[in-house]
């Protein structure tokens, strides 16, 4: 990529990164407290709290899978992207205005669809360059801003909960949506002013070929396995911390800050780790570490041990997505195939965020809230096994 061509791309990437920061920060202001808000303000039972997260993730999953078939022509992408950003502004307002559980679920479905389309489009544009080195640098920069947003969200949420309470914190998250709208609108204009054509004209056969590839299948399953555990922990650990340990709402948001700050630090170590250890080996290790973290959260009720479980799980959170993306980027040289693989891989986040709370909610019929996260320990171990299964294939590809 020439210097002249790189400058517009760099401006676009900066705008996209800022938008990703605002959207991820907003979600992490909402996620730690929305379950508590539903339970205490709308009188929703703990079992039904899980569906607040499940339906958001199901909507996001279906949108990502369907957005795989949506062209990135300006006349289609601009209205959808801008509409999604506007939903990010107004959805938190709706959360605190509705007085009915069903209405809250409908809002979560709409918000999940908007969030999904916008994040797919942003990742696609972030990888718009044809240069493989530029692609990896762009993905690393974009995902780092996401991690910063994931860290900043709980910090802002902690301060807001301490000063104003849970309801006002949900309202305040709309400000993040406003920031995303401003920066996101600029990034859309930069990308689509020059071209009104699809980004790929590759054949249908090359586009669908990755769906039968064991690298995509096992990498996606490994990523899914971690996300199932994370989804269960995200949905029910705030309630456990509140009801079983006795932590206040602001201390719960501090736990989420600790989690995402640890995830950010682990992501900062990524390049140093993979320069010394094979990618798949790092992946296996972090999944085992996250299984230990899930065990500490599921079983122990000491605040310090409970918090240490968050730190251990955060290591996998910080590294699992960029490691998965790196495997895909190295394995698929064809643009259409890489887009297909990334679409499937990103869907595993939503699938995990849907399945984790659903599984935990189902187990509430048999075990008390205090131990409902014990099944989540199994999933990262399963993910480690999936990475072991694909290691041989990745080794063969790296020697070519």
N, C-alpha and C positions, 0 to 999 in steps of 0.2 A: 504494500500500500504506500503510495507516494505521500509526501508531506502535505501536498495540497489536498489530496483526498482524505487524509487522516484528520485534518482539522474539523470538518463538519461532523465526522464520526465521533471525535473526542467530545465535542459539544453535546451531541446526542447522548453519549454514554454518561456524561456528567448529569444531564437532566434525568435520564432514566435511573441512575443511581440515587439521586435525591428523591425521586418519586418512590423507589423501592424502600428507601429509608422511612419515609412518612407512612407508607401503607403498613410496613411491618411493625413500626412503632405503635401505630393505632391498634393493630390486632393485639399487641402485648399489653396495651392499656386495658383492653376489653376482656381478654381471656381470663386473667386471674380473678376477676370480680363478677363476671356475668352470671356464673353459677351461684355465687353467694347472693347476688341481687335477686335472681329468680326464686331461690329457696326462701329468702327472708322477706322479700317484698311482695312477690306474687304467690307465695305459699306453695311452691312447686316441690314435690317430694324429691329426695336425693336420686331415686331411680329415674325420674323424668328429667333430671338435670343433664344426664348423659346425652339425651336426644337433642338438646340445644346445640351441642357440638357435633353430633352425628349428622344432623340434617344440613348444617353449614358445610360439612365436609362432603356429604353426598352430592349436594348441589354443585360444589366446586369440582368434584370428580367428573360428574356428567358434563359439565361445561367444558372442562379441559379436553375430554375425549371428543366432544363435538367440535370444539374450536380447532382441532386438528384438520377439519375439512373446510374451515372458513378462510377465504383468501385474505391477504393483507392489502387489498386495494384500498386506496384512500377513502373512497365513498362508503366503504363498509367499515373499515377499521376506526376511522375518526369518530363517527357517531357512537359506536359500541364502546370504545375506550373512554371517551368523554362521559358517556352515560354511567359507566362503571365508576369513574372518579366522583361523579355527583352522588351516586349511591353511597360511596364511602363518606361523603360529607353528612348525608341526612339519615343514614341507617342508625347511628348511635342515638340520634334524637328520638327516633321511633322506639328504640329499646326502652327508654324511660317514660315514654308517653303512653304506651299500650298498657292495658290493665288485664289482658287476657293471655294465657299461655299459648293458645293456638296462634294468635296474632304475632306473638314473639317468635314462634317457629317460622311463620311465613316470612317475617323480616329476615331471619337468619338464612333462609333459602335464597332470597333475593340478594342479600349481601354476599353470600357464598359464591353465587354465579358471577357477580360483578368482580369480586376479588380474583376469581379464577381466570376470567378472560384477560383482565389487565396484566396479571403476572405472566401468563403465557406469552402475551404480545411483547411485554418488556424483555423477557429472556430471549425471545426470537430476534428482536431488534438489537439487543446487546451482542448477539453473535452474528451480526450482519456482515462482518468482514470475511473475506475468503482466505486470509492469511492465518495459518494454523497457530502461529505464535501470538498474533494479535487476538485470535479467538480466545485462547487460554487466559491472556492478560485481561481481556474484557470481562470474561466470566468471573475471574478472581476479583476484579474491582467491583463488579456489580454485586456479587454475593457477599463481599465484605461490607458494603453499605447496608445490605439486608441485615447482616449480623449486628452492625452498629445500631440499627433501628430496633432489633430484637432486644438489645441491651438497654437502649434509652427508654423504650416504652415502659418497662417496669419501674425505672427510676422516676419518670414523670408520674406514673400511676401511684407510686408510693407517696410522693409529695402531695398529690391531689387527694388521695384517700385520707391522709393524715390531716390535711387542712379542711377538706370539704365533704368527705364521705364518698360512699360507693356510687350513689346515683349521680352526683355531680362529676365524678370521674368519667362515667360513661358519656355524659354530656361533653366534657372537655375533650374527649377523643375525637370529636368532630373537627377540632382545630387541625389535627393531623390530616384529616381528609381534605381540608382546605389547602394545606401545603402541598399535598399530593396532586390536587387539581391544578394548581399554579405551575408546578414543575412538569407535570405530566403533559399538560396542554402544549407546552413548549417543545417537549421531545417528540410528540406526534407531528407537529408542524415541520420539524427539522427532518424527520425521516421520510415523510410522504409528499413533500412539496415537489420533488423532482420526478417521481415515478408513480404511475397509476396501474402498474402491472404486478402480477403475482411474483413473489420472490423466488419461486422455483417452477421450472417447467419439466422436471424429471418425470420419467414414466411411473405409472401406478405400480408396476412390478418392483422397481427399485425403492419406491416409497414404502411398500409393505414388506419387503424382504426382512428387515430386522425383527419382525414379529415372530419369526421362526428361529432366531439366533439365540443360542444358549447364553451368550455373554449378556445380552439384554435381559433375558428371562431371569437368570440367577442374580444379576446385579439389581434388578428391580425388586425381586423377592427379598433380597437382603435389606434394601432400603425400606421396603414395606414392613419388614419385621421390626425394625427399630421404631418406625412411625406408629405402629400399633401400640407398642409399649408407651411411647410418648403421649399418644392420644388418650390412653387410659389415665396416665399420671396427670395430664393437663386437666382432665375433666373432674377427677375425684380427689387429687391431693389437696386442693384448697379446702374442700369440705372436711377432709380428714384432719388437716392442720387446724381448722377452726373448731371442730366438734370434739375430736379425740385428743388433741394436744393442747388446745386452748389458746392458739395464737390469734392475735388481732388481725384485722384486715390489712393494716399497713405493714405488719411483719410478714404476711403472706406475699404481698407485692415485693418485699425485700428479698424473699426466697426466689422469686422469679427474676429479679435483677441479678442475684448471685448466679442463677442458672445461665442466663444469657451472657453475662460478663464472662463466665467460664467458657461458654461456647465461642465467644469472640476471641479469647486468648488461644484456644485450641486451633481455631481457624488461622490465626496469625502464625502458628507454628507449622502450617501445612507444608510449605515449600521445603523447610528444613527436614521434616520427617521423610517425605517421599524422595529426597535426594540420597537418603541412606538406606531406606527400607522399601521393599516392593509395595506398591499401592494395595494389593489384595491382602498382604500381611498386616499392614496398618489397619485396614478395614476389619479384619478378623479380631485384632486386639481391642479396638474401640468398642466393638459389639459385645465382647466379653466383659469389658469394663462397665458398659451400660447395664448389663444384666445384674452385676453386683450392685450398681446404684439403684436399680429398680427393686432389688431385694431389700435394701436398707429402707427405702421409702415404704415398702409394703408391710414390713414386719416391725421395725423399731419405732418407738414413740418418744425417744429422747430428741429434743429440738436440734441438738448438734449433729446427731447421727442422721436424722431425717434430712437436714440441710446438706450433709456430706453426700447423701444419695443423689441430690440434685446436681451437685458438682460432677459426680461421676457420669451421670446420664448426659450432662451437658457436653462432655468431651465428644461423645458420639453425635450429638446434635450439631456441633460445630464442624465436624469433619465428614459426616456421612454424605451430605449433599454434594460438596465440592469433589469428594473422592469418586462418587458415582458419576458426576458430570465429567470428570477427568477420564474415567474409564471409557465412557461413551465417546468423548472427543477423540481419544487416541484410537479407538477401535473402528469408528466409522468415518471414512474419508469423504464419502459421498454426502453432499449437503442435504438431499432429500431424506436419505437414510438416517442421518444424524438428527434431523428435525423430528422424524417419526420416533426415534429412540428417546429423544428428550421429552417428547409429549407423553410417552408411556411412563417414563421415569418420574416426571413431575406429578403424574396422576397417583403414584404410589404414596405421596404425601397425604393427599386427600383420602385415599382408601384407608390408610392407617389411622388417620384422625377420625374416620367414620367407624372403623371396626373396633378400635380400642375402647372408646366409651360404650359402644354397643355390647361388647363382651363383658365389660365391667358391670354395666347395668343389669345384664342377664344374671350375673353371679350374685347380685344383691338378693335374688330370690332364695339363695342357699346359704350365703355367708353374710355376716354383719359388715357394715361400712368399714369398720376398723381393719379388716383383712381383704377387702375387695380387690386390691391391686396385686395380690400374690400371683394370679395367673399371668400378669404382665412380664414376669421374670423369664418365662419360657420363650418369648418371642425373639429377643436379641440373640439368645443361644441358637435358635433356629436360623437366624440371619447369618451367624458365623458359619454354620454348616453349609449354607448356600454359597458363601464366598469360598469355602474350601473346595466345593464341587467345581467352581469355575476357574480356580487358580491355574490348573494345568493348561486350559485354553488360553488364558491371558499370557502365560509364560511362552507358549508357542508363538503367539502373535507378536510378542515383544522381540523375539529373536529373528523375525522375518526382515 
